[in-house]
Structure formats: structure tokens, C-alpha cells
Amino acid sequence: MSRTDDAVVQLIARDARVIAGVEQLRFFPLAAVSGRGNPAIADAIARAAVDPAGSSILSGTHPAAVALAEELLALVPARDPDAQRRVYLGHAGTDANDVAIRGCRHATGRPRVLAFEQGYHGGLGSAQGVSGVHVAAGAQADPGVWFLPYPDRYRPHTGDAATVVDDVLRRAEAGLAEGTTAAVIVEPLQSDGGLIVPPAGFLAGLRALCDAHGAYLIVDEVKVGLGRTGRTHAFEHQAVVPDVVTLGKALGGGLPLSAAIGPAAVLDEPTASALMTTVGNPISCAAALAVLALVRDGATTRSAEERGAELRSQLEQYAASGRPGAERIGDVRGLGLSLGVELVSGREDSTPDPLLTAKVAYRAWELGAVAYPVRGNVLELTPPLGITAREVERAAAILAQAIDDAATGSVSDEQIAPYRGW
Ligand SMILES: Cc1ncc(COP(=O)(O)O)c(C=O)c1O
């Protein structure tokens, strides 16, 4: 169907009448009416749907859930090889992070959690409370959570890119030394916060501080884990081993499934304190086992690294091209297929330009590519890991065209007015 097809227009009108605003984050009138998935995952789901052994892991067990937990323990490195670990299976990144945070508080008896400004860990409960993005937008702050800036070389909070890591670690140490913080929760690459790749030494610094002050390190791999950054786990880029790792999104291959992998001391107690009827259901677990087979094979992860490098270099070529929108690119950054393009007022003036960014996203959608604005003026590019080299070229060409068009006034304020975004 084309984007202006009557059926799509009607679908969008019906959606506006019935779907709750609290679960919408819209930047253009996107409607998906069909798709093409991975055949191995589709087969696994179809087979499990015909014979779904059991229904969940709440009141019993079944082979797919146990196999999945065993595979996750093999995939995620252990901080302490002698300590017992457990796997929490959930529905979404939100509940995996919620359970991880509550578990760390319970295990340590400490109330506080260190999180990062502009971070995103989920849309409900404790996971929302540690999400700087939500708190900045007015969500109820969790009184136990304290926030520090995430080290950003392009927009250093200290005014000097060379000092951002030291400054954050110094402030983290001062707070952790009080001995009241149960956990530090951090994204290994801050996604909704603007696709910020932390400088070397940041995660290792947090690791050392957690060890010194008895806090758990939770690394949230929900968005960038399982191959997207060109490594199985994004934390591998900084050579650290977290205490708790949370996974979601890609893990279910499109079905609701998440996991928190961590010490038994964090995930075992109190018994029955995190219950949902269909967690660990056999169909989602079958999909995840097929996903993990792809992750183990490694081809998808290598492809994410290669295609990501191509997309990045094509965008950098555009930025250097002298075309009408090129000087509006302030920065192109990321790891693998988690890329960000920061749009600014001009080469000499790096003032963020959120209006231009909203217009570029809208124009890109009109031309056939999906890119979402994050932190106002950053285009987030997270294409499917199976994207081909030809599709990368087409995506880069569309984005370049969209930036040229939006920069030269082809998208009006009225066109984007219905989309409230964040
Ligand atoms: C880093 C990160 N953590 C957690 C979540 C929450 O995951 P979910 O939307 O599946 O609850 C997200 C969602 O975008 C995310 O990007």
C-alpha cells in the first residue's frame, strides 16, 4: 500500500479514535500493513503455536523456558563464575529493568539508585523512575533515584570533551561513598538520550566504583544488545562484565519477551514478588531460542558492524558534500547499526535544531525511510539487522534528500503539527 492509499488514511483515522494516547509516540503517520520477517524465527513461532507446551512459568515449567534460560546464562558472561545466577523472563524491557532494580534494592537493603540524565529504561514503574527522559518530561520522580550527566563528547557538560568521564566518575564516587546506593543502571550507548557513545573508560570506571562501594552494576542492553552494535553485547566495547544484564526488543524476534540475567541473590527473593500470567510462554521462548541461534552464528552481528560502517560513511560523505542540507549535520556517531545524526543550525553554530529534525523525519517517511527524532535534534537510525548493502545505500540517499528538502523549506510547520513526539 502506498502512504496515501485510502485504506491507510482510514486506518490512521480509526487509530486516532480508539488507541490510547499514553502509549503513543508519533512523528509521522506511519501505518504498517505487512512485513517480511526472518524465516527461521517465523518457523519456530509457527511450530510452537501448534503445540504450545504449557502456558507460562508461573505455576509450572516447560522445556522452552528452561532451555532459553540456560542459553542466556551461557551467552551473558558471569561477573563471579562461582556465584549462582538466575534468569528472570519477562514481557518487555520495562519489567526486566523494574525487576532488576527492585531486586538490587532488596538484596542490598539500600534505597537509592544512580541513573543517568536522558537515559531510558522503560515506560512504567521503577524502570520509568530511573529514566531521565521521563523525569525531564515531568513523570513522577522516584525519591531514591539520583541522576548524573551521561558523558557526551559532542556536547560536554563540563565544556571540555576531555574531562566528561572524570567529572561524572568523581561525582558518582562522592554519592556511592555514602553507602546507600543499591545499584547503578546504565545504557552502554545512550539511545533515546541522543545516540551517545560513552568515551573509553566510562563503564570500567563505574564497574570499579560499584565494586568499591558494594553496589550492583545493571547494564541495560534492551535496545542495543544481541548484535546491533557489532558485538553480541554492547558492553563488550568497553570490556566490562556487569552484575545484571537486561535484554528485550530483539530477544523475542517481534514477540513480547525480555530477560534479566544476574545473581541469584538479586533475582530469587522475595519469592513470587514479580508475577505476570503469560511470562515465559512457550511461543515467545521458541522465538527467542531461534533469535539466540542467529546471535551465536555471528553472521548477523558481523553484518550489523559492516552495514553500520557503510551507512555511517555514506552519511559522513553527504555531510562533507556541499549539498543544501549538508551543513546542518553537526555530528554523525554510533556503533554498528545504532547510529545518530545530530542536526544543528549550521556548521559554525551547533545550536540544536529540533524543528528541522522533526521535518527531516517527516520528509524521510514521505520518501520511504523511517528515522525517529530523539533528544529533540538527533535522528535515530536503528534499521533491522538484516538490512542489505543496497538498502543501506537507498536509506542514505533518502536521508540526504530528506535533509536537503527539509532544510530548503519543503515541509511546512502545519504538516508536522499533529505529531507531538515526546
Ligand atoms: C535502553 C532501553 N531500555 C528499556 C526499554 C524499555 O523496553 P520496552 O519498551 O520493551 O518496555 C527501552 C525501550 O525503548 C530502551 O531503549
The ligand as an SDF file (V2000), in Angstrom:
LIG
                    3D

 16 16  0  0  0  0  0  0  0  0999 V2000
   17.5330    1.1130   26.6380 C   0  0  0  0  0  0  0  0  0  0  0  0
   16.1030    0.7190   26.8240 C   0  0  0  0  0  0  0  0  0  0  0  0
   15.7480    0.0850   27.9320 N   0  0  0  0  0  0  0  0  0  0  0  0
   14.4760   -0.3080   28.1570 C   0  0  0  0  0  0  0  0  0  0  0  0
   13.4900   -0.0300   27.2430 C   0  0  0  0  0  0  0  0  0  0  0  0
   12.0840   -0.4350   27.5400 C   0  0  0  0  0  0  0  0  0  0  0  0
   11.7230   -1.5190   26.7700 O   0  0  0  0  0  0  0  0  0  0  0  0
   10.1940   -1.8250   26.4830 P   0  0  0  0  0  0  0  0  0  0  0  0
    9.6640   -0.7000   25.6450 O   0  0  0  0  0  0  0  0  0  0  0  0
   10.2220   -3.1350   25.7790 O   0  0  0  0  0  0  0  0  0  0  0  0
    9.4970   -1.9120   27.7950 O   0  0  0  0  0  0  0  0  0  0  0  0
   13.8090    0.6230   26.0640 C   0  0  0  0  0  0  0  0  0  0  0  0
   12.7650    0.9370   25.0760 C   0  0  0  0  0  0  0  0  0  0  0  0
   12.9400    1.6650   24.1470 O   0  0  0  0  0  0  0  0  0  0  0  0
   15.1480    1.0180   25.8390 C   0  0  0  0  0  0  0  0  0  0  0  0
   15.5140    1.6850   24.7470 O   0  0  0  0  0  0  0  0  0  0  0  0
  1  2  1  0
  2  3  1  0
  2 15  2  0
  3  4  2  0
  4  5  1  0
  5  6  1  0
  5 12  2  0
  6  7  1  0
  7  8  1  0
  8  9  2  0
  8 10  1  0
  8 11  1  0
 12 13  1  0
 12 15  1  0
 13 14  2  0
 15 16  1  0
M  END
$$$$
